[in-house]
Amino acid sequence: MLAILATVIGIVFVMLLFSLLASTVMELLAGFLSLRGQHLVRAIKGMVGSDVCESFIQHPFFQQLAAGSKERTKIGGKKRALPSYITAGTFSSVLLDIMAIDNKDDLKARIDALEDGTSKKLAQFLYKQTNGEVVDFKKKLEDWYGEVMDRASGAYKRTSQRWLIGIGLVLAVVFNADVIMIYHNLSVNATLSNMVADAATNFVNTQPAPTAPNLDNPNITEARQKIGVLVNDNIGALASPLGLGWDTVNPSDINGKWFLYKIIGWLTTALGVSLGATFWFEALKKLVSLRAAGPAPPPPAVTTTTLTQTTAAPAQTTTISSGGALTQPEPAEFESIKRAPAKTPKKPPARSKK
């Protein structure tokens, strides 16, 4: 059971590392290509049309908002700096300025002068919901912009998800990250699976939980640093033991069956990466906790103990007097012998005289 658990932990850990790498690469591309800015321009073009959109992005206020952006993208045949987002108030103010609307008389005249089409019908629809005042019309424009941007943000997230799957597939091929091969290498080598499981435990206990990729305002420098750490310190340390990379591939083994297994493994890796680093991190935390708990200890054996009561004989008490032998009183027998009167020697009988 523990061997299977260590194998599963190893696979989940690999998926977590590649999900983190794919998310960071996604941030880097979003910054270089200004994906959020391009999505914003497409949304504005769909709202006001191509001609008005061109005037919109050339407006000085819009350009001022894009001045802090280092990334430039090609819009209308020219490379332009684009902001990641603009507020509803900015949208309405710039649009009214482009249409040269200063009062309610200008408002009615400019709407009537629009070319027949979707934009004119939409402007007339919004105008009918107001009292003819510019302030009310401006508020309607802001509400319209907010609703469109909510849907555009959802579309941007779905686009980012497709990007993430594509990036995951590219990473799987570049690193030869085949889930089938990784499972095989871990399942046949208990030492390797335990080593990877220990590395996963250390990663979970020392690293913070991952967050969603910052695609609205990505930091390119920080993204580069994250990619370097993930590739060199984490994935690089596991590449050789797990068989990642192309150095271990024997050209003589490449055939149709080999390619079939590889394609399935790479696609599985790409789909797993699309679930996101947060999903794999939470799953890894639960598996690591389960492994740390281990199997339940067996219940203790029940033994019956018979107690036999034994009555001990009273112990003799010996009183030891203090002092040495020279200070002890003499025994009574010794006293009687010592005090007995000495016998008087008998006198010899006197001799009679003849």
C-alpha positions in Angstrom: 0.0 0.0 0.0 2.8 2.4 0.9 4.6 1.6 -2.3 1.6 2.4 -4.4 1.0 5.6 -2.4 4.7 6.7 -3.0 4.2 6.1 -6.7 1.1 8.2 -6.9 2.7 11.0 -4.9 5.6 11.0 -7.4 3.3 11.3 -10.4 1.3 14.1 -8.7 4.5 15.9 -7.8 5.7 15.8 -11.4 2.4 17.2 -12.6 2.6 20.0 -10.1 6.0 21.0 -11.2 5.0 21.1 -14.9 1.8 22.9 -14.1 3.8 25.6 -12.3 6.2 25.8 -15.2 3.4 26.1 -17.7 1.6 28.8 -15.7 4.8 30.8 -15.5 5.5 30.5 -19.2 2.0 31.6 -19.8 2.7 34.8 -17.7 5.9 35.4 -19.7 4.1 35.1 -23.1 1.1 37.2 -21.9 3.6 40.0 -21.0 5.7 39.7 -24.3 2.6 39.5 -26.6 0.4 41.9 -24.6 -2.4 39.3 -24.7 -4.6 41.3 -22.3 -4.2 44.5 -24.3 -5.0 42.7 -27.6 -8.1 41.3 -26.0 -9.1 44.7 -24.8 -8.7 46.2 -28.3 -10.7 43.4 -29.9 -13.5 44.0 -27.4 -13.6 47.8 -28.2 -13.5 47.1 -31.9 -16.5 44.9 -31.6 -18.3 47.6 -29.7 -17.6 50.7 -31.8 -16.3 49.4 -35.1 -12.9 49.4 -36.8 -12.8 53.1 -37.7 -13.8 54.4 -34.3 -11.5 51.9 -32.6 -8.5 53.2 -34.6 -9.3 56.7 -33.4 -9.9 55.3 -29.9 -6.4 53.7 -29.5 -4.7 56.8 -30.9 -6.4 59.1 -28.4 -3.9 60.9 -26.2 -5.5 59.7 -23.0 -5.5 56.1 -24.1 -1.9 56.4 -25.2 -1.0 57.9 -21.8 -2.5 54.9 -20.0 -0.4 52.6 -22.3 2.8 54.6 -21.6 3.8 52.4 -18.7 3.5 49.2 -20.7 6.9 47.9 -22.0 5.3 45.3 -24.3 4.2 46.4 -27.8 2.0 44.5 -30.2 1.1 45.0 -33.8 -2.3 46.8 -34.2 -3.4 48.2 -37.6 0.0 47.5 -39.2 1.9 49.4 -36.4 3.4 48.3 -33.1 1.6 50.0 -30.3 1.8 49.9 -26.5 -1.5 48.8 -25.0 -2.8 49.0 -21.5 -4.0 45.8 -19.8 -7.4 47.4 -19.0 -9.3 50.7 -18.8 -12.2 51.7 -16.6 -15.7 52.3 -17.7 -15.4 56.0 -17.0 -12.3 56.2 -19.3 -14.1 54.4 -22.1 -17.1 56.7 -22.0 -15.1 59.9 -21.7 -12.8 59.0 -24.6 -15.7 57.9 -26.8 -17.6 61.1 -26.2 -14.5 63.1 -26.9 -13.9 61.3 -30.2 -17.5 62.0 -31.2 -17.1 65.6 -30.2 -20.2 65.5 -27.9 -20.3 68.3 -25.4 -24.0 68.9 -24.8 -27.3 67.3 -25.5 -27.7 69.0 -28.9 -24.4 67.6 -30.0 -25.5 64.2 -28.7 -28.6 64.0 -30.9 -26.9 65.3 -33.9 -23.9 63.0 -33.7 -26.1 59.9 -33.3 -28.2 60.9 -36.3 -25.1 61.5 -38.4 -23.7 58.0 -37.8 -23.6 55.6 -40.8 -26.5 53.1 -40.9 -25.4 49.9 -39.2 -25.1 48.2 -35.9 -23.3 51.1 -34.2 -26.0 53.6 -35.1 -28.8 51.3 -34.0 -27.0 50.6 -30.7 -26.4 54.3 -30.1 -30.1 55.1 -30.8 -31.1 52.2 -28.4 -29.0 53.7 -25.6 -30.2 57.2 -26.3 -33.8 56.2 -26.0 -33.2 55.0 -22.4 -32.0 58.5 -21.4 -33.7 61.9 -21.0 -31.5 63.3 -23.8 -28.8 64.4 -21.3 -25.2 63.7 -21.9 -24.7 62.6 -18.3 -27.3 59.9 -18.6 -26.0 58.8 -22.0 -22.5 58.6 -20.5 -23.8 56.4 -17.7 -25.5 54.1 -20.2 -22.2 53.8 -22.1 -20.4 52.8 -18.9 -23.0 50.1 -18.1 -22.7 48.8 -21.6 -18.9 48.7 -21.4 -19.1 46.8 -18.0 -21.4 44.1 -19.4 -19.2 43.6 -22.5 -16.0 43.5 -20.5 -17.5 40.8 -18.1 -18.1 38.6 -21.1 -14.8 39.5 -22.7 -13.0 38.5 -19.4 -14.7 35.1 -19.5 -13.6 34.7 -23.1 -10.0 35.7 -22.2 -9.9 33.0 -19.5 -11.1 30.4 -21.9 -8.5 31.5 -24.4 -5.8 31.3 -21.7 -6.9 27.8 -20.9 -6.4 26.7 -24.5 -3.0 28.4 -24.4 -2.2 26.5 -21.2 -3.0 23.2 -22.9 -0.8 24.1 -25.8 2.1 25.2 -23.6 1.7 21.9 -21.6 2.0 19.9 -24.7 5.1 21.7 -25.9 6.7 21.3 -22.5 5.8 17.6 -22.4 7.5 17.1 -25.8 10.6 19.2 -25.0 11.2 17.5 -21.6 9.9 14.1 -22.9 7.6 14.2 -19.9 5.6 11.0 -20.6 3.3 10.1 -17.7 3.3 6.4 -18.8 7.1 6.3 -18.6 7.2 8.1 -15.3 4.7 5.7 -13.8 6.7 2.7 -15.0 10.0 4.0 -13.6 8.4 4.8 -10.3 6.5 1.5 -9.9 9.5 -0.7 -10.6 12.0 1.2 -8.4 10.9 1.5 -4.7 14.0 3.5 -3.8 13.3 6.0 -6.6 9.6 6.3 -5.7 10.4 6.9 -2.0 13.1 9.5 -2.9 10.6 11.4 -5.1 7.9 11.1 -2.4 10.3 12.6 0.1 11.2 15.5 -2.3 7.4 16.1 -2.7 6.9 16.1 1.1 9.7 18.7 1.5 8.3 20.8 -1.3 4.8 20.9 0.2 6.1 21.7 3.7 8.4 24.5 2.5 6.8 26.2 -0.5 3.7 28.4 -0.3 0.5 27.4 -2.1 0.6 28.5 -5.8 -1.7 31.3 -7.0 -3.4 31.7 -10.4 -1.2 33.1 -13.1 -1.2 36.9 -13.3 -2.3 37.4 -16.9 -3.7 40.9 -16.5 -0.5 42.6 -15.5 2.4 40.0 -15.7 5.8 40.7 -14.4 8.3 39.5 -17.0 11.4 39.7 -14.9 9.8 37.7 -12.0 8.5 35.1 -14.5 11.9 34.6 -15.9 13.3 34.0 -12.4 10.6 31.5 -11.6 11.2 29.5 -14.8 14.9 29.3 -14.0 14.3 28.0 -10.5 11.7 25.4 -11.6 13.9 24.1 -14.5 17.3 24.1 -12.8 16.4 23.3 -9.2 13.2 21.2 -9.3 12.7 19.5 -12.7 16.4 19.3 -13.4 17.0 17.3 -10.1 14.4 14.7 -11.1 15.1 14.6 -14.8 17.7 11.9 -14.8 16.2 9.5 -12.2 12.7 9.7 -13.8 14.0 9.4 -17.4 13.0 12.8 -18.5 14.7 14.4 -21.5 15.9 12.8 -24.7 19.3 11.6 -23.6 18.0 8.3 -22.4 16.1 7.5 -25.6 17.6 4.8 -27.6 17.2 5.5 -31.4 16.8 1.7 -32.1 13.7 1.6 -29.9 11.8 4.3 -31.9 9.0 2.7 -33.9 5.3 3.1 -34.4 4.4 1.5 -31.1 6.9 3.8 -29.3 5.4 6.9 -30.9 1.9 5.8 -30.0 2.8 5.4 -26.3 4.6 8.7 -26.3 1.8 10.6 -27.9 -0.7 9.3 -25.3 1.8 10.1 -22.5 2.4 13.6 -23.8 -1.3 14.4 -24.3 -2.0 13.1 -20.8 0.6 15.4 -19.4 -0.8 18.4 -21.3 -4.3 17.7 -20.1 -3.1 17.3 -16.5 -1.2 20.6 -16.8 -4.4 22.4 -17.9 -6.0 21.5 -14.4 -3.7 24.1 -12.9 -1.0 24.1 -10.2 -3.5 24.8 -7.4 -5.4 21.6 -8.1 -2.2 19.5 -8.0 -0.8 21.2 -4.9 -4.0 20.5 -2.9 -4.0 16.9 -4.1 -0.3 16.5 -3.2 -0.9 17.9 0.3 -3.6 15.3 1.0 -1.5 12.5 -0.3 1.5 13.6 1.7 -0.6 13.8 4.9 -1.9 10.3 4.2 1.6 8.9 3.8 2.8 10.6 6.9 0.0 9.0 8.9 1.0 5.5 7.8 -1.0 2.3 8.5 -2.9 2.0 11.7 -0.9 0.1 14.4 -2.2 -3.4 15.3 -4.3 -3.7 18.5 -2.3 -4.8 21.5 -2.6 -8.5 22.4 -4.9 -9.3 25.4 -3.1 -11.3 28.1 -4.4 -12.8 31.3 -2.3 -12.5 34.4 -2.9 -14.6 37.5 -1.8 -12.9 40.7 -0.7 -15.2 43.6 -0.6 -13.7 47.0 2.3 -14.7 49.1 2.6 -14.1 52.8 6.1 -13.2 53.7 7.6 -14.3 57.1 8.2 -11.5 59.5 11.6 -10.3 59.1 13.9 -10.3 62.1 14.8 -6.9 63.4 18.4 -6.5 64.3 19.3 -3.5 66.4 22.7 -2.2 65.8 24.0 0.1 68.4 26.1 3.0 67.5 29.7 3.1 68.4 32.7 0.9 68.0 33.7 -2.3 69.7 35.8 -0.4 72.3 32.9 1.7 73.4 30.3 -1.1 73.8 29.4 -2.2 77.3 30.7 -5.5 78.4 28.4 -8.5 78.5 26.9 -9.6 81.8 28.8 -12.9 81.7 32.0 -11.0 81.4 31.0 -8.9 84.3 30.3 -11.8 86.6 33.5 -13.5 85.7 35.4 -10.3 86.2 33.9 -9.5 89.6 34.2 -13.0 91.1 36.5 -13.0 94.2 39.9 -14.5 93.6 40.5 -17.8 95.5 43.0 -17.6 98.4 45.8 -20.1 98.0 45.8 -22.8 100.7 48.7 -22.7 103.1 50.7 -25.9 103.3 50.2 -27.9 106.5 52.6 -27.2 109.2 55.2 -29.9 109.9 55.1 -31.5 113.5 58.2 -31.4 115.6 59.5 -34.6 116.9 
